[in-house]
């Protein structure tokens, strides 16, 4: 158990903001993410207007489509609340998450633009009233390769530090990957590629931004 467990949330974040290395990464990372979120509705509006390629997916062809939206969002938002709670008492978790998310978003934008795909056959729309604002409150079905829902959960797993949290996150990610296919929201390649790409980005971001050094100097 680290010293942070004996401090209040306010004390922990005041200390983090007083550390130049942590403060810069906290503020700059938060600013970049805020700008990205403001621009996402325009990006998704553009990709939704394009035509793409329809893939033959053996898994989806043998998997009847069902609406499992409620279970997908229960798992995603449940894990989101968990990492939020952990980050409140450990700003390094927030730094790791935000900076990796920045480059995951960039990577997704590049791959989505580079590989335009039409949605799978039998797709059942997944509508999330909480994050719909970032999609311009419209139904987006062409943000396919690679899966953003899978990426979110894999990134949460990588940023969590407690073993029990990671195990819970891995289970949640695996279930959501399966449910995304059940609802025919993604092609199999979309959900299979996401964990590999997110892990690679996570390792590269930690290396080039020297995030491991922040852990070594934890207060």
ABEGO torsion letter per residue (X at the ends): XBAAAABBAAAAAAAAAABAAAAAAAAAAAAAAAAAAAAAAAAAAAAAABBBBBBBBAAAAABBBBBAAAAAAAAAAAAAAAAAAAAAABAAAAAAAAAAAAAAAAAAAAAAAABBBBBBBGBBBBBBAAAAAAAGGBBBAABAOBBAAAAAAAAAAAABABAAAAAAAAAAAAAAAAAAAAAGABBAAAAAAAAAAAAAAAAAAAAAAGAAAAAAABX
